[in-house]
Amino acid sequence: MTQLSFQLKGSVVTAIVLELYRYSGAQFADELAAKVRQAPMFFQQTPVVISLEKLETDLLTIDFPEAIALCRDFGLRPMAFRGGPDAAKAILEAAGLVQIPVGQGRAAMPEPAPPEPVAAVEPEVVVRTVIEEKLVHRPSKIITRPIRSGQQVYAQGSDLIVMAAVSEGAEILADGHIHVYGALRGRALAGVRGDVQARIFCQSLEAELVSVAGNFKLSDSLRELTWKAPAQVYLQDDTLHVGAL
Amino acid sequence: MAKIIVVTSGKGGVGKTTSSAAIGTGLALRGFKTAIIDFDVGLRNLDLIMGCERRVVYDFVNVINKEATLNQALIKDKRTPNLFILPASQTRDKDALSQEGVQAVLNELSRDFDYIVCDSPAGIEKGAQMALYYADIAVVVTNPEVSSVRDSDRILGILQSKTRRVEAGEEPVQEHLLLTRYNPARVQAGEMLSVQDVEDILAIPLIGVIPESEAVLKASNQGMPVILDQETEAGQAYSDAVARLLGDAVEHRFLDVQKKGFFKRLLGGK
């Protein structure tokens, strides 16, 4: 048999659903901006399905191309619409996205046409697209061995948990929080992509440098605060605070 | 199949060559056929410490470049049976070592020998990396002093990431801490890091504590591994370390300040 260049398979795709209740360009943009501030890590070209099932206003008044453009500006990638009256199909598809019916949420692909008699018979293919609402969970990075001098560990898009000591001369970074269940003797930088809510927790603060979202303190200033004791480092009103755990 | 032990440290001058000579000799004394290889190309000193510098004809680099066979280059130790030394080249430098060359030599030695001790040069560059790449066991020699501890920590990081075992997904290299030049009196006075301090920072099992001893300098100059001088504390401490390496549980000696009795002080003994 000749080698195929592709195959159609049944698959389940998970995506976030953006439930639309009403729409006005300015309000939509403001609310998106607020959500981005709350959870910037979420808006990294995340695929979304725009659900029209709970729409309270008239669908015809909505400027869909504008809505889609705003989503893209804020880091969301609308893949499709879900729900809405069948009559609106033309309008939605003019905006560039497909409309997926609710209820079964499934679409059966028509079976392929019978092949030429020469080639072997192709198997029946049914494609079912199921869209589920699922919370995006990026698991924390866990390190169980000591982090040695000269090593660098970066937990991208998540928290970092270290179950041993971090040696002097080592560097640990995370987009989220940092937990060190041991002595922190090296450098720790939390919230490196700008998350000001990130914190650093350790069982014994002996660090060379600690930083949250770019605001740092060196060991000289740390020695006057909670030194060689369980501590947490956090940002409050743009100042770095070091407190006892 | 031989077990490959690398004696490394990161920091220079802490006692790697002294320890390689002592451990290699200790293993040979217990009946294991042992080879000690000097990886410090260009700054060789294992041959001096072992007392065979006048019998060096061919060296490690000659064997790698196929200018001599392993049998021609290996020097049989005159004092201890089962012990052989492969000296380094003095005229060339670390670039003369190649991964394939080192692997070929180690494979050939593995066929006949029980233990291969690799005396690493100081630093973390090519020479040191070559020495530790094929290791099964690592003895990290550390002085109870801050820069030595930090450099040992760095070397431990490299042992955990840049060895054949790690790259092949096998069990990691067995790490052991050998604390050298330990002086209990200075530890008590708070001038020197204690065993506990070093263990806290490095967090690897302790295989031995070698006390600071004048016997080490004397042994180097005489070209005799200090483990053969069993009257000295250093020699005895190395014997204990070799026993622990082979799996015996031996209590650590020489950790506390020795109280000299009246006669000892009178006669000036140590």
Interface residues (C-beta under 8 A of the other chain):
Chain A: R145 P146 R148 S149 G150 Q151 A164 A165 S167 E168 G169 A170 A183 R185
Chain B: R150 D153 R154 L156 G157 I158 Q160 S161 D200 I201 A203
